[in-house]
């Protein structure tokens, strides 16, 4: 099936079918796994929100053995895929993915013992790909792409992969056609 027919099919299903919408505030909502909420002497709790409108979208949030983290995935369109993991003893992190369009992919990982990190991905269009990995503390990363037109956007940010350094800031903003961007800070 050609991309034009697939796009028309996707838009047709959005127009005729009542949107499948999942809104999950609080703990342990569909598509998320959050053991250890409020444990280890921390006050407060980890929160996850997933909201999807369209068909064939996949969203996964895994927050494992951590506290006071916030993760949110918002997707509108068809066949989008988003994943947030704030794994193992990672506390006080925030990760938000917003995707509009079709066939977009976004992943945020904040890794083990990585605290006080912020990561944001905003994508609009078709076929955007974005990845943020943050391995240390006090990092900020943001990817915005495809706003106003996109064809082949790809963005990757990795921070603190070479040791225990932190306090990195990285921003990628790209619009239109055949973009590729990579930032690695160690």
N, C-alpha and C positions, 0 to 999 in steps of 0.2 A: 504494500500500500504506500503510495507516495505521501510525502510530507504534507502536501496541500490537502489531499483527501483525509489524512489523519487529523489535521488541524480542523478541517470543516466538521469531521465527525466529533471531535472533542468539543468544539463550540456548540454544535447541535445538541449534544448530550447535556451541556451546561444550560442551554436555553429551555429544554423540554423536561428535564428531570429535576425534581425538587432536590436542591443541593444536600449532599450528605455533610452534616456539620457536627463536629465533635468539639465541645468546649469543656475542658477539664480543669477547673481550679482546684487547688489543694493537693493533697498527697495521694500517691498511688492511683492515679487516673489511667485510663486506657492508653497503652503504648509507653508507659513509663514504669520504671523500677527504682524505688527509693528506700532501701533498708536503712535503719539506723537514724531515722529522723528524730532530732531533738536529743540525741544521746551524747555521751562523752562530756557532760557538764556544760554544753552550750545552751544558751537561751535562744529560742526561735526555732525555725524549721525550714526545711528545704521545700520549695514550691515549684510545680511544673504546670504549664498550660499548653494545651495543643488545640488549635482551631484550624479546621480544614473545610474548604468549600470547593466542590468540584468532584471529579472522579479519578480513581486510580492513584491518589496521593498516598504517600507513606511518610509517617513521622514517628521517630523513636527518641525518647529521652531516657537516659540511664544515669542516675545519680546514686553512687554507691559509697557507703560509709563516709558521708560528709554532712555538713550542717550549714544552714544559713545561705544556701545557694538558691538562685532563681534561674529557671530555664523556660523559654517560651518559643513555640514554633507556630507560625501563622502561614498557611498556604492557601492560595486561591488559583485554581486552574486545573490542569490535567497532568497526571503522571509526574508530579514533583516528588522529590525524595529528600528528606531532611533528617539529620541525626545530631543530637547533642549528648555528649558524655562528659560528666565531671567526676572522674573516677578517684576512688580511694583516698580518704583523708585530705580531700581538697575542700576548703571551706571559704565562704564569703565570696563566691564567684557569681557572675551574671553572664548569661548567654542568651541571645535572641536571634532568631532566624525569621525573616519575612520574605516570602517568595510569591510573586504574581506572574502568571504565564504558564507555560508548559515545558516539561522535560528539563526542569532545573534540578540541580543537585547541590546540597550544602551540608557540610560537616563541621562541627566544632568539638574539639577535645581539649580539656584543660588538664589532664593527666594527674598522676599521683603526687601528693604533697604540694600541689600548686594552689596557693591561696590568693585571694583578693585580685582576681583577674576579671576583665570585662572583654567580651567578644560579641560583635554584631555583624550580621550578614543581611544585606538587603539586595534582592535580585528581582528584576523585572524583564520579561521577554521570554525567549525560547532557547534552551540548551545552555544556559549559564552553569558554570561549575565553580564552587568556592570551597576552600578548606582553611581552617585556622587551627593550629596546634600551639598550645602554650604550656611549657613544662616547668616554669618557675613562678615566683610570686610577683604581684603588683605589675602585671602587664595589661596593655590595652591594645586591641586589634579590631579593625573595622574594614569590611569589604562592601563596597557599593558598586553594582555594575548592571548594565543593560537598561538603565533608565533613559527612555527616549529612543531606544533602538538597540538591538543586539543581534549578533550572529554567532560569533565564536569566542565569547568571553571565558577566560579561565583565570583564577586568582589563587595563590597559595601564600600563607603566612606561617612561619614557624619561628618561635622565639624561645631563647634560653635552652636550646638543645645541647649545648656544649658544657654545661656545668650548672652551678647554683646561682648564676647571675639572674637578675630580674630587672624590673622597672623599665621594660621596653615599651615603645609605642610604635605601631605600624598602621598605616592607612593606605588602602588601595581604592581608587575611584576610577572606573573606566566605563566609557560609553561607546556603543556602536561597534561594528564589524569584527575584525580579527585580532582582538586584544589577548595578550597573555602577560601576567605579572607574577613575580615571585619575590618574596622578602624572607631572608633567613637571618636571624640575629642570634649569636651564641654568647 
